[in-house]
Amino acid sequence: MKITHYLYNTFLVEKGSAKIAIDPGQNLWIFKLQSLIPETEWSSVTHIAITHGDPDHHWQSDRLAAASGAHVVCGTGLTRMSDGQILVIDPRGRELTSWVPFENLNPLGVGDSVTLDGVSFEGVRSQHGPIAVPILGFRIRRQPGPNERVGIGSMGFKITIGDKTVLNLGDSVFLPEWEGLAPDVLMLPIGGLGQNTWTMDVAEALKAVEIISPRIVIPCHYNVPFLWKRRFAVADDTRFKREAESLGVECHILKYGKELVV
């Protein structure tokens, strides 16, 4: 199995004939506003998993789906029913005003599962924390909720491909119910700003590693470009790697476009 990381929580996972795009979002640095997954990869994608509706996770998902005809998996919270049709929050829409149809759509709730062309997806609870966005010297705080787009549809996925399992938790705060999930590969955020803000920070992510007990962990969603900043959600990945490995877990730090073969 080959795993390629493209910043934030965007990954390609490939094994056999399966090629899974996780969170095909947008680079949010104002000097490089483009798809995180190169468009040359789009047509060969077989499955798409969307953990929630923020732009760095969802912005290019409909375009990639149209280019590939891939199966699309998301949380039920990213969808709504309208006139008997399931719609997904518009990847590039404003707030909660626009919803669009997706072909080959498979919404999952927590604990639900589906197998699509030999790849199995199970919904795992994920909880997006509040964010504080710096704008012109001010910090605009947004709290996810029923009338708020931030973190909409938050869902993690345990993905099984042949004899390998991958767990991606999206942008989540720490949840003790993850204990014992034990995937081969865990992808989790480490760039939070303290307890119950946005995502886990390094300390909380290490607690998650300890209770989940993966064989391999890949930290993500930290030291990322955002607006005019080259490094946002700053985290010490060297410390995370050192302490994760002290728990007996193999840790790989993947920069943009770097690959890991498992």
Backbone torsions as a table, in degrees:
resi	resn	phi	psi	omega
1	MET	NA	132.3	178.6
2	LYS	-110.8	133.1	179.5
3	ILE	-120.9	128.1	176.8
4	THR	-120.3	133.4	-178.9
5	HIS	-105.9	137.9	-179.3
6	TYR	-126.8	47.9	-180.0
7	LEU	73.0	168.2	-179.6
8	TYR	46.8	-126.3	178.2
9	ASN	-115.1	29.7	-175.7
10	THR	-96.0	125.1	-178.1
11	PHE	-138.7	152.6	161.2
12	LEU	-112.6	130.8	177.7
13	VAL	-120.0	122.2	-175.2
14	GLU	-126.0	131.9	174.5
15	LYS	-155.3	124.6	-176.5
16	GLY	60.1	-130.1	-179.8
17	SER	-87.3	-2.9	-177.6
18	ALA	-89.8	138.0	175.6
19	LYS	-139.0	106.1	-170.4
20	ILE	-105.6	124.2	175.1
21	ALA	-97.9	120.3	175.8
22	ILE	-101.9	122.7	177.4
23	ASP	52.5	69.5	178.7
24	PRO	-77.4	79.4	-174.0
25	GLY	-100.8	-160.4	-173.2
26	GLN	-115.3	139.2	168.2
27	ASN	-65.5	126.2	-173.3
28	LEU	-99.8	11.7	174.1
29	TRP	-81.3	128.9	-171.5
30	ILE	-63.7	-16.4	179.6
31	PHE	-95.2	-0.6	-179.5
32	LYS	-150.0	57.2	-178.8
33	LEU	-79.9	95.0	-177.8
34	GLN	-155.5	169.5	179.2
35	SER	-59.6	135.8	176.4
36	LEU	-68.5	-42.3	174.6
37	ILE	-85.1	122.9	-178.6
38	PRO	-56.1	139.7	-177.8
39	GLU	-62.3	-22.0	176.8
40	THR	-64.9	-19.1	179.4
41	GLU	-89.9	-16.6	-167.7
42	TRP	-58.6	-48.3	-170.1
43	SER	-65.4	-22.2	-176.6
44	SER	-95.2	0.7	178.8
45	VAL	-72.7	135.4	-178.8
46	THR	-105.0	-25.5	-178.3
47	HIS	-142.3	146.0	176.5
48	ILE	-128.1	130.7	174.8
49	ALA	-118.1	128.4	-178.3
50	ILE	-117.0	116.1	-176.1
51	THR	-81.4	-24.9	174.8
52	HIS	-174.7	179.2	-166.8
53	GLY	-95.5	11.6	178.3
54	ASP	-70.0	152.2	-172.2
55	PRO	-58.9	-35.3	-179.3
56	ASP	-72.6	-4.5	-179.5
57	HIS	-117.8	-26.6	-165.4
58	HIS	-126.2	-12.3	-166.4
59	TRP	-57.0	-38.5	-175.6
60	GLN	-104.4	8.3	-171.2
61	SER	-64.9	-40.8	-179.6
62	ASP	-69.2	-36.5	179.2
63	ARG	-67.8	-42.3	178.0
64	LEU	-65.3	-40.9	178.9
65	ALA	-62.1	-41.6	179.4
66	ALA	-66.8	-36.2	-178.3
67	ALA	-74.2	-26.1	-171.9
68	SER	-110.9	-25.8	-171.3
69	GLY	69.5	22.4	-174.2
70	ALA	-71.7	156.0	167.1
71	HIS	-65.3	139.6	-179.8
72	VAL	-118.7	127.7	179.3
73	VAL	-120.8	133.5	178.1
74	CYS	-150.4	172.4	174.3
75	GLY	-76.7	151.1	179.2
76	THR	-61.2	-25.8	-179.9
77	GLY	-70.2	-11.0	177.3
78	LEU	-88.9	-1.4	-173.3
79	THR	-123.8	166.3	168.8
80	ARG	-150.9	157.9	179.6
81	MET	-96.2	134.3	177.5
82	SER	-141.8	117.6	179.9
83	ASP	52.0	42.4	176.6
84	GLY	79.1	4.4	-179.3
85	GLN	-116.1	137.9	176.7
86	ILE	-83.4	124.7	179.1
87	LEU	-114.7	154.6	179.2
88	VAL	-113.0	144.2	176.5
89	ILE	-54.2	131.9	-177.0
90	ASP	-57.4	122.7	-178.1
91	PRO	-54.8	-32.7	-177.0
92	ARG	-118.7	18.3	179.3
93	GLY	-80.9	169.8	179.4
94	ARG	-98.4	128.3	177.4
95	GLU	49.1	-130.1	-175.8
96	LEU	-111.5	29.2	-171.4
97	THR	-92.9	-12.3	-172.0
98	SER	-136.6	131.1	-179.3
99	TRP	-133.7	143.7	-173.4
100	VAL	-133.9	154.3	176.3
101	PRO	-81.3	150.2	172.5
102	PHE	-123.6	138.9	170.4
103	GLU	-75.0	152.4	173.8
104	ASN	55.5	41.9	-174.7
105	LEU	-90.7	137.6	-179.7
106	ASN	-134.9	87.6	178.3
107	PRO	-76.0	139.4	-179.5
108	LEU	-124.7	141.4	166.7
109	GLY	-93.8	173.6	178.5
110	VAL	-59.6	127.5	-180.0
111	GLY	87.2	-13.4	176.0
112	ASP	-74.0	154.1	178.1
113	SER	-144.5	157.0	178.0
114	VAL	-150.5	144.2	175.3
115	THR	-115.0	125.8	-174.1
116	LEU	-129.8	110.8	-179.1
117	ASP	49.8	46.9	173.4
118	GLY	85.5	-1.1	178.5
119	VAL	-113.0	127.5	-178.2
120	SER	-104.5	138.6	178.4
121	PHE	-123.4	132.1	173.7
122	GLU	-122.7	131.4	178.2
123	GLY	-73.9	129.8	179.9
124	VAL	-122.2	133.8	-176.5
125	ARG	-59.8	135.0	177.4
126	SER	-138.6	144.5	-177.7
127	GLN	-132.8	110.7	178.9
128	HIS	-75.2	131.8	178.5
129	GLY	-87.8	174.7	177.7
130	PRO	-67.9	152.1	179.0
131	ILE	-118.7	154.4	175.3
132	ALA	-126.0	106.4	-174.6
133	VAL	-96.4	125.2	178.5
134	PRO	-79.3	119.4	178.0
135	ILE	-130.4	114.0	174.9
136	LEU	50.2	46.0	176.4
137	GLY	86.5	-6.2	177.1
138	PHE	-107.8	158.5	174.5
139	ARG	-114.6	114.8	-179.6
140	ILE	-94.0	114.5	-176.3
141	ARG	-95.6	131.4	179.3
142	ARG	-124.9	129.4	-178.1
143	GLN	-105.8	119.0	177.7
144	PRO	-56.7	144.7	-179.4
145	GLY	-177.1	-177.5	-173.9
146	PRO	-64.0	-23.3	-179.3
147	ASN	-112.1	19.1	-174.1
148	GLU	-125.4	137.2	-180.0
149	ARG	-78.3	-28.6	-177.3
150	VAL	-53.1	123.7	175.9
151	GLY	71.2	13.5	-174.1
152	ILE	-60.2	135.2	176.3
153	GLY	77.6	19.6	-173.7
154	SER	-52.8	125.6	-179.6
155	MET	-157.6	134.7	170.6
156	GLY	-92.8	164.4	-179.4
157	PHE	-136.6	132.5	168.3
158	LYS	-99.8	116.4	-172.4
159	ILE	-111.1	127.7	179.5
160	THR	-115.0	123.3	178.3
161	ILE	-127.1	107.4	-176.3
162	GLY	61.0	-121.7	-178.6
163	ASP	-98.0	12.9	-177.9
164	LYS	-116.4	143.3	174.4
165	THR	-123.5	138.7	178.6
166	VAL	-124.1	131.9	176.7
167	LEU	-116.5	119.3	175.9
168	ASN	-116.6	124.6	-172.8
169	LEU	-99.3	3.0	-178.8
170	GLY	62.2	-153.8	178.5
171	ASP	-93.2	90.0	-173.7
172	SER	-125.0	148.3	164.4
173	VAL	-77.2	171.2	-177.7
174	PHE	-69.7	133.7	177.2
175	LEU	-130.3	119.3	-176.2
176	PRO	-64.8	-18.1	-178.3
177	GLU	-70.6	-5.0	177.0
178	TRP	-75.6	-5.3	-173.6
179	GLU	-55.4	132.6	173.5
180	GLY	80.9	9.3	-179.6
181	LEU	-66.2	-33.7	167.8
182	ALA	48.1	57.9	175.3
183	PRO	-79.0	167.1	170.6
184	ASP	-67.1	-43.4	-177.9
185	VAL	-128.7	130.3	175.9
186	LEU	-113.7	130.3	173.0
187	MET	-113.9	122.4	-178.2
188	LEU	-147.2	150.8	-177.6
189	PRO	-78.3	147.7	177.6
190	ILE	-129.3	6.1	-171.7
191	GLY	-97.5	26.3	178.3
192	GLY	-71.3	171.1	-175.4
193	LEU	-112.0	27.7	-177.8
194	GLY	120.8	177.1	-172.5
195	GLN	-57.2	129.4	175.7
196	ASN	58.8	34.9	171.8
197	THR	-123.0	124.9	174.3
198	TRP	57.3	-79.6	177.6
199	THR	-137.7	179.2	171.3
200	MET	-59.8	145.6	167.5
201	ASP	-93.7	-172.1	-176.3
202	VAL	-60.0	-46.4	-177.8
203	ALA	-62.3	-43.5	-179.6
204	GLU	-69.1	-37.1	178.3
205	ALA	-64.6	-36.3	176.9
206	LEU	-66.1	-37.0	174.1
207	LYS	-61.3	-40.6	178.8
208	ALA	-64.2	-43.5	177.9
209	VAL	-58.5	-42.9	-177.3
210	GLU	-62.1	-42.5	-176.1
211	ILE	-84.1	-27.0	-178.7
212	ILE	-79.2	-35.5	177.6
213	SER	60.5	56.8	174.9
214	PRO	-77.5	167.7	172.0
215	ARG	-82.3	-38.3	-178.6
216	ILE	-132.6	142.7	174.7
217	VAL	-127.0	140.8	175.9
218	ILE	-122.2	112.7	176.4
219	PRO	-74.2	146.6	-179.0
220	CYS	-149.9	177.9	177.8
221	HIS	56.3	54.0	177.4
222	TYR	-154.4	156.3	-179.3
223	ASN	49.8	44.2	-174.4
224	VAL	-104.3	155.3	175.6
225	PRO	-73.8	143.5	178.9
226	PHE	-155.3	121.2	-175.6
227	LEU	54.1	-118.9	-177.8
228	TRP	-94.7	0.2	-178.9
229	LYS	-90.3	135.5	175.3
230	ARG	-80.5	-27.2	-178.9
231	ARG	-133.9	109.8	177.8
232	PHE	-122.5	158.5	-175.3
233	ALA	55.1	55.2	-173.1
234	VAL	-67.7	133.8	178.3
235	ALA	-146.4	154.8	-179.0
236	ASP	-92.9	93.1	-177.7
237	ASP	-71.7	-25.0	177.0
238	THR	-64.5	-43.3	175.8
239	ARG	-63.2	-44.1	-179.3
240	PHE	-60.0	-46.6	-179.5
241	LYS	-60.7	-46.5	-178.8
242	ARG	-59.7	-46.2	-175.2
243	GLU	-78.0	-30.5	174.7
244	ALA	-65.4	-41.3	-179.6
245	GLU	-70.6	-25.2	174.5
246	SER	-69.3	-18.0	175.5
247	LEU	-88.0	1.8	-180.0
248	GLY	85.3	18.8	-178.8
249	VAL	-110.0	131.2	177.0
250	GLU	-71.5	130.8	-176.9
251	CYS	-123.1	132.9	178.6
252	HIS	-125.7	126.8	176.4
253	ILE	-97.6	115.1	-176.3
254	LEU	-109.8	114.0	173.7
255	LYS	-77.4	177.6	-174.6
256	TYR	-55.2	124.9	175.8
257	GLY	78.8	1.6	-179.4
258	LYS	-81.7	150.3	-173.5
259	GLU	-117.1	153.4	173.2
260	LEU	-132.4	130.4	174.8
261	VAL	-105.5	123.4	-174.9
262	VAL	-109.4	NA	NA
